[in-house]
Amino acid sequence: IIGFDIIVRENGTPILLEVNAAPSLTIDHSLANGTRMKSIVDELIKLPLVRDTLLLVTSQLQETSRRR
């Protein structure tokens, strides 16, 4: 999993800000007072992303082992 940070201008033009080789997969963040809080947006995006990635990898592993 790699991460792309993109901002979209008012006219719809995407601008690539950075590429992360090891993006954070946590679904919580720290508030100013140190309290940890779950991010609903991160949960909705990251959990399916990790699940689908694992499904792709395991199906590829199963396919490779069947060919042997």
mmCIF file of the N, C-alpha and C atoms, coordinates in Angstrom:
data_MODEL
# 
_entry.id   MODEL 
# 
loop_
_atom_site.group_PDB 
_atom_site.id 
_atom_site.type_symbol 
_atom_site.label_atom_id 
_atom_site.label_alt_id 
_atom_site.label_comp_id 
_atom_site.label_asym_id 
_atom_site.label_entity_id 
_atom_site.label_seq_id 
_atom_site.pdbx_PDB_ins_code 
_atom_site.Cartn_x 
_atom_site.Cartn_y 
_atom_site.Cartn_z 
_atom_site.occupancy 
_atom_site.B_iso_or_equiv 
_atom_site.pdbx_formal_charge 
_atom_site.auth_seq_id 
_atom_site.auth_comp_id 
_atom_site.auth_asym_id 
_atom_site.auth_atom_id 
_atom_site.pdbx_PDB_model_num 
ATOM 1   N N  . ILE A 1 1  ? 0.858   -1.174  0.000   1.00 0.00 ? 1  ILE A N  1 
ATOM 2   C CA . ILE A 1 1  ? 0.000   0.000   0.000   1.00 0.00 ? 1  ILE A CA 1 
ATOM 3   C C  . ILE A 1 1  ? 0.898   1.229   0.000   1.00 0.00 ? 1  ILE A C  1 
ATOM 4   N N  . ILE A 1 2  ? 0.666   2.122   -0.944  1.00 0.00 ? 2  ILE A N  1 
ATOM 5   C CA . ILE A 1 2  ? 1.356   3.409   -0.949  1.00 0.00 ? 2  ILE A CA 1 
ATOM 6   C C  . ILE A 1 2  ? 0.291   4.499   -0.893  1.00 0.00 ? 2  ILE A C  1 
ATOM 7   N N  . GLY A 1 3  ? 0.674   5.664   -0.423  1.00 0.00 ? 3  GLY A N  1 
ATOM 8   C CA . GLY A 1 3  ? -0.285  6.754   -0.278  1.00 0.00 ? 3  GLY A CA 1 
ATOM 9   C C  . GLY A 1 3  ? 0.058   7.931   -1.165  1.00 0.00 ? 3  GLY A C  1 
ATOM 10  N N  . PHE A 1 4  ? -0.959  8.498   -1.771  1.00 0.00 ? 4  PHE A N  1 
ATOM 11  C CA . PHE A 1 4  ? -0.799  9.699   -2.586  1.00 0.00 ? 4  PHE A CA 1 
ATOM 12  C C  . PHE A 1 4  ? -1.591  10.819  -1.928  1.00 0.00 ? 4  PHE A C  1 
ATOM 13  N N  . ASP A 1 5  ? -0.925  11.919  -1.582  1.00 0.00 ? 5  ASP A N  1 
ATOM 14  C CA . ASP A 1 5  ? -1.614  13.090  -1.039  1.00 0.00 ? 5  ASP A CA 1 
ATOM 15  C C  . ASP A 1 5  ? -1.869  14.047  -2.197  1.00 0.00 ? 5  ASP A C  1 
ATOM 16  N N  . ILE A 1 6  ? -3.141  14.309  -2.431  1.00 0.00 ? 6  ILE A N  1 
ATOM 17  C CA . ILE A 1 6  ? -3.553  15.130  -3.572  1.00 0.00 ? 6  ILE A CA 1 
ATOM 18  C C  . ILE A 1 6  ? -4.489  16.225  -3.077  1.00 0.00 ? 6  ILE A C  1 
ATOM 19  N N  . ILE A 1 7  ? -4.324  17.411  -3.619  1.00 0.00 ? 7  ILE A N  1 
ATOM 20  C CA . ILE A 1 7  ? -5.258  18.505  -3.362  1.00 0.00 ? 7  ILE A CA 1 
ATOM 21  C C  . ILE A 1 7  ? -5.910  18.832  -4.703  1.00 0.00 ? 7  ILE A C  1 
ATOM 22  N N  . VAL A 1 8  ? -7.180  19.202  -4.653  1.00 0.00 ? 8  VAL A N  1 
ATOM 23  C CA . VAL A 1 8  ? -7.901  19.528  -5.885  1.00 0.00 ? 8  VAL A CA 1 
ATOM 24  C C  . VAL A 1 8  ? -8.227  21.022  -5.866  1.00 0.00 ? 8  VAL A C  1 
ATOM 25  N N  . ARG A 1 9  ? -7.797  21.710  -6.906  1.00 0.00 ? 9  ARG A N  1 
ATOM 26  C CA . ARG A 1 9  ? -8.074  23.148  -7.022  1.00 0.00 ? 9  ARG A CA 1 
ATOM 27  C C  . ARG A 1 9  ? -9.557  23.382  -7.301  1.00 0.00 ? 9  ARG A C  1 
ATOM 28  N N  . GLU A 1 10 ? -9.982  24.625  -7.143  1.00 0.00 ? 10 GLU A N  1 
ATOM 29  C CA . GLU A 1 10 ? -11.387 24.974  -7.385  1.00 0.00 ? 10 GLU A CA 1 
ATOM 30  C C  . GLU A 1 10 ? -11.841 24.596  -8.786  1.00 0.00 ? 10 GLU A C  1 
ATOM 31  N N  . ASN A 1 11 ? -10.930 24.661  -9.763  1.00 0.00 ? 11 ASN A N  1 
ATOM 32  C CA . ASN A 1 11 ? -11.298 24.335  -11.147 1.00 0.00 ? 11 ASN A CA 1 
ATOM 33  C C  . ASN A 1 11 ? -11.255 22.830  -11.428 1.00 0.00 ? 11 ASN A C  1 
ATOM 34  N N  . GLY A 1 12 ? -10.957 22.018  -10.392 1.00 0.00 ? 12 GLY A N  1 
ATOM 35  C CA . GLY A 1 12 ? -10.945 20.570  -10.539 1.00 0.00 ? 12 GLY A CA 1 
ATOM 36  C C  . GLY A 1 12 ? -9.597  19.974  -10.878 1.00 0.00 ? 12 GLY A C  1 
ATOM 37  N N  . THR A 1 13 ? -8.575  20.812  -11.022 1.00 0.00 ? 13 THR A N  1 
ATOM 38  C CA . THR A 1 13 ? -7.237  20.324  -11.347 1.00 0.00 ? 13 THR A CA 1 
ATOM 39  C C  . THR A 1 13 ? -6.596  19.671  -10.121 1.00 0.00 ? 13 THR A C  1 
ATOM 40  N N  . PRO A 1 14 ? -6.208  18.393  -10.220 1.00 0.00 ? 14 PRO A N  1 
ATOM 41  C CA . PRO A 1 14 ? -5.538  17.746  -9.083  1.00 0.00 ? 14 PRO A CA 1 
ATOM 42  C C  . PRO A 1 14 ? -4.059  18.129  -9.036  1.00 0.00 ? 14 PRO A C  1 
ATOM 43  N N  . ILE A 1 15 ? -3.540  18.309  -7.822  1.00 0.00 ? 15 ILE A N  1 
ATOM 44  C CA . ILE A 1 15 ? -2.128  18.613  -7.609  1.00 0.00 ? 15 ILE A CA 1 
ATOM 45  C C  . ILE A 1 15 ? -1.568  17.541  -6.671  1.00 0.00 ? 15 ILE A C  1 
ATOM 46  N N  . LEU A 1 16 ? -0.548  16.821  -7.126  1.00 0.00 ? 16 LEU A N  1 
ATOM 47  C CA . LEU A 1 16 ? 0.104   15.813  -6.292  1.00 0.00 ? 16 LEU A CA 1 
ATOM 48  C C  . LEU A 1 16 ? 1.021   16.515  -5.302  1.00 0.00 ? 16 LEU A C  1 
ATOM 49  N N  . LEU A 1 17 ? 0.776   16.309  -4.005  1.00 0.00 ? 17 LEU A N  1 
ATOM 50  C CA . LEU A 1 17 ? 1.591   16.930  -2.968  1.00 0.00 ? 17 LEU A CA 1 
ATOM 51  C C  . LEU A 1 17 ? 2.760   16.043  -2.568  1.00 0.00 ? 17 LEU A C  1 
ATOM 52  N N  . GLU A 1 18 ? 2.483   14.753  -2.352  1.00 0.00 ? 18 GLU A N  1 
ATOM 53  C CA . GLU A 1 18 ? 3.546   13.825  -1.983  1.00 0.00 ? 18 GLU A CA 1 
ATOM 54  C C  . GLU A 1 18 ? 3.083   12.392  -2.169  1.00 0.00 ? 18 GLU A C  1 
ATOM 55  N N  . VAL A 1 19 ? 4.058   11.494  -2.215  1.00 0.00 ? 19 VAL A N  1 
ATOM 56  C CA . VAL A 1 19 ? 3.799   10.057  -2.278  1.00 0.00 ? 19 VAL A CA 1 
ATOM 57  C C  . VAL A 1 19 ? 4.437   9.440   -1.043  1.00 0.00 ? 19 VAL A C  1 
ATOM 58  N N  . ASN A 1 20 ? 3.661   8.637   -0.314  1.00 0.00 ? 20 ASN A N  1 
ATOM 59  C CA . ASN A 1 20 ? 4.140   8.010   0.916   1.00 0.00 ? 20 ASN A CA 1 
ATOM 60  C C  . ASN A 1 20 ? 4.363   6.516   0.687   1.00 0.00 ? 20 ASN A C  1 
ATOM 61  N N  . ALA A 1 21 ? 5.586   6.062   0.927   1.00 0.00 ? 21 ALA A N  1 
ATOM 62  C CA . ALA A 1 21 ? 5.906   4.644   0.762   1.00 0.00 ? 21 ALA A CA 1 
ATOM 63  C C  . ALA A 1 21 ? 5.323   3.806   1.894   1.00 0.00 ? 21 ALA A C  1 
ATOM 64  N N  . ALA A 1 22 ? 5.099   4.415   3.048   1.00 0.00 ? 22 ALA A N  1 
ATOM 65  C CA . ALA A 1 22 ? 4.547   3.707   4.204   1.00 0.00 ? 22 ALA A CA 1 
ATOM 66  C C  . ALA A 1 22 ? 3.511   4.604   4.885   1.00 0.00 ? 22 ALA A C  1 
ATOM 67  N N  . PRO A 1 23 ? 2.325   4.746   4.277   1.00 0.00 ? 23 PRO A N  1 
ATOM 68  C CA . PRO A 1 23 ? 1.319   5.639   4.855   1.00 0.00 ? 23 PRO A CA 1 
ATOM 69  C C  . PRO A 1 23 ? 0.760   5.093   6.164   1.00 0.00 ? 23 PRO A C  1 
ATOM 70  N N  . SER A 1 24 ? 0.297   5.989   6.992   1.00 0.00 ? 24 SER A N  1 
ATOM 71  C CA . SER A 1 24 ? -0.322  5.589   8.257   1.00 0.00 ? 24 SER A CA 1 
ATOM 72  C C  . SER A 1 24 ? -1.616  4.836   7.976   1.00 0.00 ? 24 SER A C  1 
ATOM 73  N N  . LEU A 1 25 ? -1.804  3.731   8.663   1.00 0.00 ? 25 LEU A N  1 
ATOM 74  C CA . LEU A 1 25 ? -3.040  2.972   8.537   1.00 0.00 ? 25 LEU A CA 1 
ATOM 75  C C  . LEU A 1 25 ? -3.877  3.062   9.807   1.00 0.00 ? 25 LEU A C  1 
ATOM 76  N N  . THR A 1 26 ? -3.494  3.957   10.723  1.00 0.00 ? 26 THR A N  1 
ATOM 77  C CA . THR A 1 26 ? -4.276  4.139   11.944  1.00 0.00 ? 26 THR A CA 1 
ATOM 78  C C  . THR A 1 26 ? -5.578  4.854   11.611  1.00 0.00 ? 26 THR A C  1 
ATOM 79  N N  . ILE A 1 27 ? -6.583  4.625   12.447  1.00 0.00 ? 27 ILE A N  1 
ATOM 80  C CA . ILE A 1 27 ? -7.873  5.269   12.217  1.00 0.00 ? 27 ILE A CA 1 
ATOM 81  C C  . ILE A 1 27 ? -8.215  6.235   13.344  1.00 0.00 ? 27 ILE A C  1 
ATOM 82  N N  . ASP A 1 28 ? -7.197  6.623   14.120  1.00 0.00 ? 28 ASP A N  1 
ATOM 83  C CA . ASP A 1 28 ? -7.434  7.617   15.160  1.00 0.00 ? 28 ASP A CA 1 
ATOM 84  C C  . ASP A 1 28 ? -6.346  8.683   15.099  1.00 0.00 ? 28 ASP A C  1 
ATOM 85  N N  . HIS A 1 29 ? -6.572  9.763   15.814  1.00 0.00 ? 29 HIS A N  1 
ATOM 86  C CA . HIS A 1 29 ? -5.609  10.861  15.846  1.00 0.00 ? 29 HIS A CA 1 
ATOM 87  C C  . HIS A 1 29 ? -5.642  11.515  17.222  1.00 0.00 ? 29 HIS A C  1 
ATOM 88  N N  . SER A 1 30 ? -4.609  12.284  17.526  1.00 0.00 ? 30 SER A N  1 
ATOM 89  C CA . SER A 1 30 ? -4.518  12.970  18.817  1.00 0.00 ? 30 SER A CA 1 
ATOM 90  C C  . SER A 1 30 ? -5.105  14.366  18.725  1.00 0.00 ? 30 SER A C  1 
ATOM 91  N N  . LEU A 1 31 ? -5.906  14.713  19.720  1.00 0.00 ? 31 LEU A N  1 
ATOM 92  C CA . LEU A 1 31 ? -6.407  16.076  19.835  1.00 0.00 ? 31 LEU A CA 1 
ATOM 93  C C  . LEU A 1 31 ? -5.357  16.921  20.549  1.00 0.00 ? 31 LEU A C  1 
ATOM 94  N N  . ALA A 1 32 ? -5.558  18.223  20.595  1.00 0.00 ? 32 ALA A N  1 
ATOM 95  C CA . ALA A 1 32 ? -4.595  19.139  21.223  1.00 0.00 ? 32 ALA A CA 1 
ATOM 96  C C  . ALA A 1 32 ? -4.355  18.797  22.690  1.00 0.00 ? 32 ALA A C  1 
ATOM 97  N N  . ASN A 1 33 ? -5.370  18.262  23.375  1.00 0.00 ? 33 ASN A N  1 
ATOM 98  C CA . ASN A 1 33 ? -5.222  17.925  24.797  1.00 0.00 ? 33 ASN A CA 1 
ATOM 99  C C  . ASN A 1 33 ? -4.632  16.528  25.018  1.00 0.00 ? 33 ASN A C  1 
ATOM 100 N N  . GLY A 1 34 ? -4.258  15.840  23.939  1.00 0.00 ? 34 GLY A N  1 
ATOM 101 C CA . GLY A 1 34 ? -3.645  14.518  24.047  1.00 0.00 ? 34 GLY A CA 1 
ATOM 102 C C  . GLY A 1 34 ? -4.616  13.356  23.945  1.00 0.00 ? 34 GLY A C  1 
ATOM 103 N N  . THR A 1 35 ? -5.901  13.639  23.954  1.00 0.00 ? 35 THR A N  1 
ATOM 104 C CA . THR A 1 35 ? -6.918  12.597  23.835  1.00 0.00 ? 35 THR A CA 1 
ATOM 105 C C  . THR A 1 35 ? -6.882  11.998  22.432  1.00 0.00 ? 35 THR A C  1 
ATOM 106 N N  . ARG A 1 36 ? -7.017  10.661  22.349  1.00 0.00 ? 36 ARG A N  1 
ATOM 107 C CA . ARG A 1 36 ? -7.076  9.982   21.051  1.00 0.00 ? 36 ARG A CA 1 
ATOM 108 C C  . ARG A 1 36 ? -8.541  9.903   20.627  1.00 0.00 ? 36 ARG A C  1 
ATOM 109 N N  . MET A 1 37 ? -8.800  10.177  19.364  1.00 0.00 ? 37 MET A N  1 
ATOM 110 C CA . MET A 1 37 ? -10.164 10.155  18.848  1.00 0.00 ? 37 MET A CA 1 
ATOM 111 C C  . MET A 1 37 ? -10.196 9.424   17.512  1.00 0.00 ? 37 MET A C  1 
ATOM 112 N N  . LYS A 1 38 ? -11.194 8.538   17.349  1.00 0.00 ? 38 LYS A N  1 
ATOM 113 C CA . LYS A 1 38 ? -11.341 7.790   16.100  1.00 0.00 ? 38 LYS A CA 1 
ATOM 114 C C  . LYS A 1 38 ? -11.822 8.723   14.994  1.00 0.00 ? 38 LYS A C  1 
ATOM 115 N N  . SER A 1 39 ? -11.251 8.560   13.813  1.00 0.00 ? 39 SER A N  1 
ATOM 116 C CA . SER A 1 39 ? -11.664 9.331   12.644  1.00 0.00 ? 39 SER A CA 1 
ATOM 117 C C  . SER A 1 39 ? -12.597 8.468   11.798  1.00 0.00 ? 39 SER A C  1 
ATOM 118 N N  . ILE A 1 40 ? -13.842 8.903   11.681  1.00 0.00 ? 40 ILE A N  1 
ATOM 119 C CA . ILE A 1 40 ? -14.823 8.159   10.890  1.00 0.00 ? 40 ILE A CA 1 
ATOM 120 C C  . ILE A 1 40 ? -14.379 8.094   9.423   1.00 0.00 ? 40 ILE A C  1 
ATOM 121 N N  . VAL A 1 41 ? -13.838 9.193   8.902   1.00 0.00 ? 41 VAL A N  1 
ATOM 122 C CA . VAL A 1 41 ? -13.376 9.214   7.508   1.00 0.00 ? 41 VAL A CA 1 
ATOM 123 C C  . VAL A 1 41 ? -12.264 8.189   7.306   1.00 0.00 ? 41 VAL A C  1 
ATOM 124 N N  . ASP A 1 42 ? -11.264 8.178   8.213   1.00 0.00 ? 42 ASP A N  1 
ATOM 125 C CA . ASP A 1 42 ? -10.183 7.197   8.104   1.00 0.00 ? 42 ASP A CA 1 
ATOM 126 C C  . ASP A 1 42 ? -10.723 5.776   8.195   1.00 0.00 ? 42 ASP A C  1 
ATOM 127 N N  . GLU A 1 43 ? -11.674 5.554   9.086   1.00 0.00 ? 43 GLU A N  1 
ATOM 128 C CA . GLU A 1 43 ? -12.249 4.219   9.232   1.00 0.00 ? 43 GLU A CA 1 
ATOM 129 C C  . GLU A 1 43 ? -12.958 3.786   7.945   1.00 0.00 ? 43 GLU A C  1 
ATOM 130 N N  . LEU A 1 44 ? -13.712 4.688   7.337   1.00 0.00 ? 44 LEU A N  1 
ATOM 131 C CA . LEU A 1 44 ? -14.449 4.357   6.113   1.00 0.00 ? 44 LEU A CA 1 
ATOM 132 C C  . LEU A 1 44 ? -13.530 4.116   4.921   1.00 0.00 ? 44 LEU A C  1 
ATOM 133 N N  . ILE A 1 45 ? -12.362 4.734   4.921   1.00 0.00 ? 45 ILE A N  1 
ATOM 134 C CA . ILE A 1 45 ? -11.432 4.582   3.798   1.00 0.00 ? 45 ILE A CA 1 
ATOM 135 C C  . ILE A 1 45 ? -10.411 3.477   4.052   1.00 0.00 ? 45 ILE A C  1 
ATOM 136 N N  . LYS A 1 46 ? -9.782  3.487   5.223   1.00 0.00 ? 46 LYS A N  1 
ATOM 137 C CA . LYS A 1 46 ? -8.641  2.599   5.467   1.00 0.00 ? 46 LYS A CA 1 
ATOM 138 C C  . LYS A 1 46 ? -9.030  1.148   5.732   1.00 0.00 ? 46 LYS A C  1 
ATOM 139 N N  . LEU A 1 47 ? -10.107 0.911   6.469   1.00 0.00 ? 47 LEU A N  1 
ATOM 140 C CA . LEU A 1 47 ? -10.480 -0.480  6.755   1.00 0.00 ? 47 LEU A CA 1 
ATOM 141 C C  . LEU A 1 47 ? -10.796 -1.257  5.476   1.00 0.00 ? 47 LEU A C  1 
ATOM 142 N N  . PRO A 1 48 ? -11.640 -0.728  4.569   1.00 0.00 ? 48 PRO A N  1 
ATOM 143 C CA . PRO A 1 48 ? -11.871 -1.456  3.309   1.00 0.00 ? 48 PRO A CA 1 
ATOM 144 C C  . PRO A 1 48 ? -10.605 -1.578  2.457   1.00 0.00 ? 48 PRO A C  1 
ATOM 145 N N  . LEU A 1 49 ? -9.758  -0.561  2.486   1.00 0.00 ? 49 LEU A N  1 
ATOM 146 C CA . LEU A 1 49 ? -8.512  -0.603  1.715   1.00 0.00 ? 49 LEU A CA 1 
ATOM 147 C C  . LEU A 1 49 ? -7.627  -1.759  2.175   1.00 0.00 ? 49 LEU A C  1 
ATOM 148 N N  . VAL A 1 50 ? -7.442  -1.882  3.483   1.00 0.00 ? 50 VAL A N  1 
ATOM 149 C CA . VAL A 1 50 ? -6.605  -2.959  4.020   1.00 0.00 ? 50 VAL A CA 1 
ATOM 150 C C  . VAL A 1 50 ? -7.258  -4.312  3.756   1.00 0.00 ? 50 VAL A C  1 
ATOM 151 N N  . ARG A 1 51 ? -8.574  -4.405  3.968   1.00 0.00 ? 51 ARG A N  1 
ATOM 152 C CA . ARG A 1 51 ? -9.293  -5.664  3.714   1.00 0.00 ? 51 ARG A CA 1 
ATOM 153 C C  . ARG A 1 51 ? -9.133  -6.094  2.261   1.00 0.00 ? 51 ARG A C  1 
ATOM 154 N N  . ASP A 1 52 ? -9.377  -5.182  1.335   1.00 0.00 ? 52 ASP A N  1 
ATOM 155 C CA . ASP A 1 52 ? -9.296  -5.517  -0.088  1.00 0.00 ? 52 ASP A CA 1 
ATOM 156 C C  . ASP A 1 52 ? -7.874  -5.863  -0.511  1.00 0.00 ? 52 ASP A C  1 
ATOM 157 N N  . THR A 1 53 ? -6.893  -5.179  0.062   1.00 0.00 ? 53 THR A N  1 
ATOM 158 C CA . THR A 1 53 ? -5.488  -5.493  -0.237  1.00 0.00 ? 53 THR A CA 1 
ATOM 159 C C  . THR A 1 53 ? -5.148  -6.900  0.224   1.00 0.00 ? 53 THR A C  1 
ATOM 160 N N  . LEU A 1 54 ? -5.573  -7.255  1.428   1.00 0.00 ? 54 LEU A N  1 
ATOM 161 C CA . LEU A 1 54 ? -5.316  -8.607  1.936   1.00 0.00 ? 54 LEU A CA 1 
ATOM 162 C C  . LEU A 1 54 ? -6.022  -9.659  1.082   1.00 0.00 ? 54 LEU A C  1 
ATOM 163 N N  . LEU A 1 55 ? -7.231  -9.371  0.643   1.00 0.00 ? 55 LEU A N  1 
ATOM 164 C CA . LEU A 1 55 ? -7.945  -10.313 -0.227  1.00 0.00 ? 55 LEU A CA 1 
ATOM 165 C C  . LEU A 1 55 ? -7.211  -10.505 -1.551  1.00 0.00 ? 55 LEU A C  1 
ATOM 166 N N  . LEU A 1 56 ? -6.701  -9.423  -2.123  1.00 0.00 ? 56 LEU A N  1 
ATOM 167 C CA . LEU A 1 56 ? -5.928  -9.533  -3.368  1.00 0.00 ? 56 LEU A CA 1 
ATOM 168 C C  . LEU A 1 56 ? -4.666  -10.365 -3.174  1.00 0.00 ? 56 LEU A C  1 
ATOM 169 N N  . VAL A 1 57 ? -3.945  -10.092 -2.098  1.00 0.00 ? 57 VAL A N  1 
ATOM 170 C CA . VAL A 1 57 ? -2.689  -10.810 -1.840  1.00 0.00 ? 57 VAL A CA 1 
ATOM 171 C C  . VAL A 1 57 ? -2.959  -12.286 -1.593  1.00 0.00 ? 57 VAL A C  1 
ATOM 172 N N  . THR A 1 58 ? -3.947  -12.595 -0.769  1.00 0.00 ? 58 THR A N  1 
ATOM 173 C CA . THR A 1 58 ? -4.207  -14.004 -0.463  1.00 0.00 ? 58 THR A CA 1 
ATOM 174 C C  . THR A 1 58 ? -4.715  -14.754 -1.686  1.00 0.00 ? 58 THR A C  1 
ATOM 175 N N  . SER A 1 59 ? -5.504  -14.104 -2.532  1.00 0.00 ? 59 SER A N  1 
ATOM 176 C CA . SER A 1 59 ? -5.968  -14.798 -3.744  1.00 0.00 ? 59 SER A CA 1 
ATOM 177 C C  . SER A 1 59 ? -4.798  -15.045 -4.694  1.00 0.00 ? 59 SER A C  1 
ATOM 178 N N  . GLN A 1 60 ? -3.842  -14.122 -4.758  1.00 0.00 ? 60 GLN A N  1 
ATOM 179 C CA . GLN A 1 60 ? -2.650  -14.320 -5.586  1.00 0.00 ? 60 GLN A CA 1 
ATOM 180 C C  . GLN A 1 60 ? -1.798  -15.464 -5.030  1.00 0.00 ? 60 GLN A C  1 
ATOM 181 N N  . LEU A 1 61 ? -1.677  -15.539 -3.709  1.00 0.00 ? 61 LEU A N  1 
ATOM 182 C CA . LEU A 1 61 ? -0.901  -16.621 -3.096  1.00 0.00 ? 61 LEU A CA 1 
ATOM 183 C C  . LEU A 1 61 ? -1.556  -17.971 -3.368  1.00 0.00 ? 61 LEU A C  1 
ATOM 184 N N  . GLN A 1 62 ? -2.886  -18.025 -3.258  1.00 0.00 ? 62 GLN A N  1 
ATOM 185 C CA . GLN A 1 62 ? -3.597  -19.275 -3.517  1.00 0.00 ? 62 GLN A CA 1 
ATOM 186 C C  . GLN A 1 62 ? -3.441  -19.692 -4.973  1.00 0.00 ? 62 GLN A C  1 
ATOM 187 N N  . GLU A 1 63 ? -3.522  -18.746 -5.885  1.00 0.00 ? 63 GLU A N  1 
ATOM 188 C CA . GLU A 1 63 ? -3.372  -19.037 -7.313  1.00 0.00 ? 63 GLU A CA 1 
ATOM 189 C C  . GLU A 1 63 ? -1.971  -19.558 -7.609  1.00 0.00 ? 63 GLU A C  1 
ATOM 190 N N  . THR A 1 64 ? -0.960  -18.957 -7.005  1.00 0.00 ? 64 THR A N  1 
ATOM 191 C CA . THR A 1 64 ? 0.428   -19.387 -7.210  1.00 0.00 ? 64 THR A CA 1 
ATOM 192 C C  . THR A 1 64 ? 0.642   -20.797 -6.673  1.00 0.00 ? 64 THR A C  1 
ATOM 193 N N  . SER A 1 65 ? 0.071   -21.096 -5.501  1.00 0.00 ? 65 SER A N  1 
ATOM 194 C CA . SER A 1 65 ? 0.265   -22.427 -4.927  1.00 0.00 ? 65 SER A CA 1 
ATOM 195 C C  . SER A 1 65 ? -0.481  -23.496 -5.732  1.00 0.00 ? 65 SER A C  1 
ATOM 196 N N  . ARG A 1 66 ? -1.587  -23.156 -6.385  1.00 0.00 ? 66 ARG A N  1 
ATOM 197 C CA . ARG A 1 66 ? -2.321  -24.110 -7.228  1.00 0.00 ? 66 ARG A CA 1 
ATOM 198 C C  . ARG A 1 66 ? -1.524  -24.479 -8.468  1.00 0.00 ? 66 ARG A C  1 
ATOM 199 N N  . ARG A 1 67 ? -0.748  -23.545 -8.979  1.00 0.00 ? 67 ARG A N  1 
ATOM 200 C CA . ARG A 1 67 ? 0.038   -23.790 -10.192 1.00 0.00 ? 67 ARG A CA 1 
ATOM 201 C C  . ARG A 1 67 ? 1.207   -24.732 -9.945  1.00 0.00 ? 67 ARG A C  1 
ATOM 202 N N  . ARG A 1 68 ? 1.627   -24.868 -8.711  1.00 0.00 ? 68 ARG A N  1 
ATOM 203 C CA . ARG A 1 68 ? 2.804   -25.705 -8.400  1.00 0.00 ? 68 ARG A CA 1 
ATOM 204 C C  . ARG A 1 68 ? 2.444   -27.125 -8.339  1.00 0.00 ? 68 ARG A C  1 
# 
